[in-house]
Amino acid sequence: MGFLGLFHVTVALSVSLVCATAPTVSVVSNDILDPEGIFFVSYDGLVNVNSFQISAVLAYENYQYAAWYTSTGAPTLGRRTLPSGAWETLHLPHNLSSEDSHNMIDLGISPLDGVIHVAFDCHSTPMFYTKTSPGFATSGAPWVASAFGPITNTVGNLVIGTQITYPQFVVTPTNLLQLVYRTGISGDGVTQLAEYANGVWSNVGAWADATGNYTADTGAISTLRNLYIHGFTYHGDRAYVTGTWREQNAAVSCSANGLTNHDTTYFYSDDSGRTWFNAAGTKVGTSGKELMTVNTPGIIIDSLDADHALMNQESQTVDSQGFLHAIISYVPGRFTQCVENYETGRVEWAHAFHLYQAPNGSFIKFEIPWFLDSVGRSQIVLDNEDNAYVFMPYLRVVTASKASGYLDWTSVYNGTVDGLNVFEEITLDRARVSEGLVSVLYQENSTTGTAPSAVHVIDFKLNG
């Protein structure tokens, strides 16, 4: 893409902004789930709200569910009747094992049998898992902890290992539930896929491997890594995955305090994660057999070295025509060619970028014109007209219209101005986007840095 894509954006800007208006949002409601959610900062984030929680808040049919840890460390699950029922809560019989923000909770619902699945409390450690009986997700049965089965370190019948991180539930086009997760550790991890059908979990297999050689411009070589994904999104019959590689060898970055993340990758599957193709349609992998690696050809859609504090695990979505849209963020080169400390450098200089596929198959990248002012990540949503809404750290919302070619970026909501006191990252429920609604899970900043604080769900109307 490179220069040509940026040139196209520059030319279009002078024409399109006259003809299009960016969409707006409005607040529908703001509910406190828990006035005393557990609060500690690790890896620059909170255990209750992380961008890699695909479904910490999840609407399904007539109900909406949410998950967080209360001040005691107990995993807490909430349920309300949509659109505006009171929240009920229960506590699972478990305590958070470590003050580690990666040990978040993720929810899944298997549509074919109405079972609620919960995966939680792991960071390169055994994962904890529990589920309800069939039909519970839609039954309206009493919301009590006894509705959930035993908490295990297996996923039902399936043994997945003892070094698990980032469990994410997704639903296939045939309404099967899948679990995406990493085995191993940061810088030496393998991305895996499991599937739930007829009440039984089975292994689909690993699909992105740690092996291969990555050589930096300096000549430094890394031989191990892991793939961090920005999402695993189904649209039609296709699963879309974007991500970035995290190298184990810190020498590939210009600074020991930088991030060794580099490049944005893209691949897709039309058979529910069994066979993988690059953007050109060339087969590049088979789960469980031929894993994708850093050396797999044709998977990089935006090239960037490991010197710019490129963030992992941001977000992605797919438009109505089946074209991918992702948010990535890093420090642009005009500020520095070497981010010496990613935590301070991102706060000072980082921007989010809208990276999307055009109808001709090329990828276009446009810098969203606001500083992140944060180490954290942003979330993207497209409405029914494919207008873009980006939910940035501190619950700031910026939007762009499809009619402008996604060039008329406008700030339409600021949680700081509204006094929400949001601690950096938020996470979304996209299940009601077709109804013009998005729910946002956020936690207030602590008064002391460790004192419990309120966990909220705020609903926005997308005014496309």
N, C-alpha and C positions, 0 to 999 in steps of 0.2 A: 504494500500500500504506500507507505512512506510519503515522499514529497507530493506525489500525484494526488493522494487522498486529501492531504492538508490543503493543497491548492484548490481543489474542488470546493472544499468547505469555505475557503476565503471568498471565492467568487460568488457562491450562493448566498452568503450572508448579506451582501448589499442589495440583493433582489428580494429575498424571501421575507425579511422582517417587515416589509411594508404590507404584506398580504395575509399574514397569519397572526393569531393571538395565542399566547401560551395559556394552557388551562390553569384553573385555580383549584384549591381545596377548601373545605370548610369542616370545622369540628362538629361532629354529631353528638358525642358523649365522651366522658372521661371517667372511668371507674377505678377505684382503688381495690386491687385484688387482696392486698396484704399491707397493712401499715408498717409492718416490721419484717421486710425481706432481709435475708442475710446480706451483709455488705463487707466485702474485702476486695482489694484491687490486686490482681496478679496478671501478668502478661498484658498489662495496660487495660484490662477489662474486668467485667463482673461475671460471676458464674450464672446469674439469672438472665442475662441478656447478651447474646453473642450472635454475630451475623451468620455463623455457621450452624445455628439452630434453625433448621428448615421449618420446623413446626413446634415451637414452644407455645404458640397460640394457634388454634386450628378450629375452623368452623366446619361442621359436617351436618348436613340436612338441617334439622331444627335446633341444633345445639352448637355452642362454641366451647372449646376446652382450652385450658392454659396450664402451664407447669412452671414452678419455681421452687426455690428452697426458702423456707421461713427462717426466722432468726435462730432457731435451735439447730438448724441444719437438716431438718426433716424435709424430704421431697413432698411438695404440696401440689395438689391438682385441683383446678377449679372447673366448674361447669355452669353455664347459664343457658336459658332458653332464649333463642334469638327472636326479635332483634334487641330486646332491651331488658331481659329478665334479670333478677338478682343473682349474683354469683354465690354458688355453694362451694365449699372447700372440704378437702379431706387430706390427711397426712399418711403417707406410706410408712410402714415400720422399718425405717432405715435412717441412718445419719450420714451426711456428707463425709466422705473419707479423708478429704484433704482440702485445704484452702487453695484451690487451683481453679481458675476461671474456666478452664477447658472442661471441667467435670459437669457440664450442663445437662439438662433434661430435654429429650426430644420425644414427641408424641407421633403416633401413627394410627390410622384406622383402616382396617381391611374391609373394603366395601362388600365383598361377597358374603361375609359372615357377621359383620357389625362388631368385631372385636376391637377394643382399644389396646394398643401396644405402647409400652413405655420403656425407653432405653436411657440409662443415666449413669453418672458418677464414674467416669473413666477418663484417663489420660495416659496412654501407654500402659494401662493396667487392665485387670479383668472388668468387663462391662456388667452392669446390673440390669436385669430385665424382668418385667412382669406384664401380665395381660389380664383382660377380663374374660368372662364367658361370652359365647356368641350372642349377638343381638343387643348387647348392653349399650352400644353407642347410640342407639335410637330408641331404646325402651323407656327412658325416663325413670328407670328403677332408682331406688334410693342411692344417693351419692355418698357411699361409705367405703372405707378402706377395705373392708372384707369382700367387696365386689371384685377386687384384684387378687390374682392367684399368688403363689409363692414367688418370692424374689430369688432369682437364680443368676449364675454367671454363664449360663448358656442361653441361646435364643430358642426357647422351647426345647425341642429335641436336638438342635444343632449346636455343636461345639465349635466356637469360632476363635478360640485361643485366649491368651492371657495378656496381650498387649494391644488393646483396642482404644481407638480415639475417633471422635467426630461421627457417631452414629446418626444417620439421617434416613427417615422413612420417606419413600416415594411410592406413588401408585401408577401402575402401568396402564396402557390403553385398554387392556383386557380386564382391568380392575383387580389385578393381583398386587399385593403389597410387597415392596422390596426394601431391603436395608443396605444402604451404602455405608462403608466404614473403612478405616485404615488399620492395618496391622503393622507392628513394628514401631519405630520412633521417628521423630522429626529428623529429616536428613537421611533416613534409612527405613523407608516405609513402603508398603504395598497397598494399593487401593483395591477393595474387595466388594463383591455383590452377593447378597443372599436373597431368597424369594420365598414367600409364604403362599401356599395354595392348599386347599382342602384341609386346613387346620394344621399343616405341617410345614416347617421351614426346611429349605434345602439350599445347598451351595451352588451358586452360578459360577463363581470363581474369581480369581484375581484378574485385573485387566490393565493396571498400570504398575510398572515395576521400578525398583530402586537402581537397577544396574545401568551400565553405560558410562561413557566418558564425556564430561563437559569441560571445555577448555576456555578460560577467560582470555581477554585480549592481552593480558599480561603474560600468558603462558601457563598460569596456574591451572592444575587439572583436579577435578573432583570426580570420584568414581562411584559415589553413592548419593542418593537423594530421595525425596518423596514428591508426589504430585499433590498439590493443594487444589481442590476444585472450588469454583465459584458457584456451583450448583449442579444438579442432575435433574434436568427439566424435560418432562414429556409434553409433546404437542403433536396431535394426530398420532401417527404410529412411530414417531421418532423420539429418541432420547438425545438431548443435547448436553454436552459437557464442555465448559471452558475451565481453564486452570492455569497455574503457574508452578514451576519447579523450584523446590528448595534444596540447595546443595549442602552436603555435609561439610565440605572443606571450606572453611571461612576465608581461605586465601583467594578465592575467586572474586571476592568483593574487595573494594579499595580500602575498606576499614574493618577492623575486627568488631566494631560496634554497629556495622551496617546490617542489612538483610541480604542473605544470599539467594533471594527469590529473583528469577529472571524469566523473561518471555511470557507471552500469553498464548496458550495452546487451545485448540478446538478439535473435537472429534464428535461423531454421532453414531448412533446405532438404530437400525430399523427392526431389530428383533429382540427388543427388551434387554439390551445389554450383553448379548452374546457375541455379536460381530460388530467391529468398529471400522469407521471410514473417516478419512480426512475431508476437508472442505471441498476438495477436487473430486470426491467420490471414489478415491482409491482405498481399497481395503488395507487397514494398517494394524489390525489386531483381532484376536479371538479370545474371549475370556476363558481363563483356565488353561490356555494352550500357548498362544502367541501374544505376549503382553506388550503393551506400548511402553516405550522407554524415551529417554531424553534424545536418543539418536533416531527415533522413528521419523521418516521423511514426511514433510508436508503438513505437519500439525501446528506449526507456529503461525499465528495470524497477526501478532504484533511483537516485534523483536525489541528486547530491551535487556541491557546487561545488568549485572547484580550490584550496580553502584548507585541506584536511584531510589532505594527504599520502597520498591514495588511491594504492595500489600498482597497477601494471600487471602483467599476465602471471602471475596466480596459478594457480588450477586449477579444474577442473570435472569432473563426471561425470553420469551419468544412471541413475536407479533402474530397478527391474524393471518398473515401470508406465509408463516413458517420460517421467518428470518430471525436469527439470533440477535439479542441485544445484551450487552454485558457492561458492568461498571468495573473499571480498574482504577487504581490510584497510585501515584508515585510523585517524586519531586522532579519537576521538569528541569531539563538541562540548562535552561537560562539562569537558574538560580545557583546551581553547582553541578559539576560532573562527578562529584564524589560526596555522597552523604556520609559524613563521618560518624554520626550517631543517629540511627533511624528514629528514636523516640523524640529527640529534640528537632531533628530535621523535618520530619513529617508535620509536626505541630507548626513549624515556622513557614514551610514552603509547599507542602503537598497539595495537589489538586486531584479531583476525580475526573475521569474521562469516560465519555460515552462511546463505546466500541460496538459497532453493529454491522450486519451484513446487508449490502445493497442488493437489489433485484438482479444485478449482473453478476453477483457472486463475490464481488470485492468487499473488503472490510474498510469501513470508514471510522476514523477516531476523531472525536472533538473534545477539546478541553472545556469542562464546565467552569465558568469564570468566577469561582469563589474559592478562597483558601478553605481547606478542611478544618484548620485550627485544632487538629486532633490526630492522634495515632490511628484512630479507628476507621471503620469501613462505612460504606453507604449501600442502600438497597434501592433497586429499580423496579418499577411497576409500569405496565402499559394498560391503558383503558381500552374500551371497546373500539375506539377509533384509532388506536395505536399511538396516542399521545403519551409522552414519557413523563413520569413522576419519579424523582430521585429523593429519597429520604436520607439526609445526611446526618452525621453525628450531631448530638444535642437536639435532635428532632427539628432540623431545618429542612424545609421542602422546597425544591426547585423543580421547574417543569419546562418542557419544550413541546411544541406542537409538531405533529407529523407533517402538516401542511407547509411548515417552514423548512422542512428537511432537517428537523431537530437542531435548529440554529438560534431560535428565539428564547434562549434560556432566561427564566424569570424567577426571582425569589417570591414565593407565594405564602409561606408560613415560617415563623420563627418561634420555636418553643422557648428560647431564652427570653425573648421579648414578652411572651405570654406568661412568663414566670413559672414554667414547668420544672425548672431545676433538674433537667435530664442529665444523667451521667453518660456522656459520650454515645456509645452505640445503642441502636434500637434493633428490633427484629419484627417481621411482619407476618400477618395472615393474609395471603392472597386469595383465599378460597371464595371470597365474595366480590372479587374485582368485576366480574360480569354484571353484578348488580350496582356497580359504581361505588363500592365500599371497600376500605382497607382498614384492618385493625392493627394497631402498633403496640407492642409490648415494650415498656421502658421502666427504668428504675430511677428514682430520685437520687441525687448526690447525698452522701452522708454528711451529717453536721460535724463529725469528728474524723472521718476517714475509715472508721470501723463500726460506728453505731448503725444499727439496722435502719433501713429507710423504706419508703413506700414503693410498692410495685403496682404499676398501672396498666390498664388497657384503654387506649384512646382510639375512637373510631373517627375516620375521615371520610367525607363524601368527595369523590372525584368529580369535579365539575368540568368535564371535558367539553 
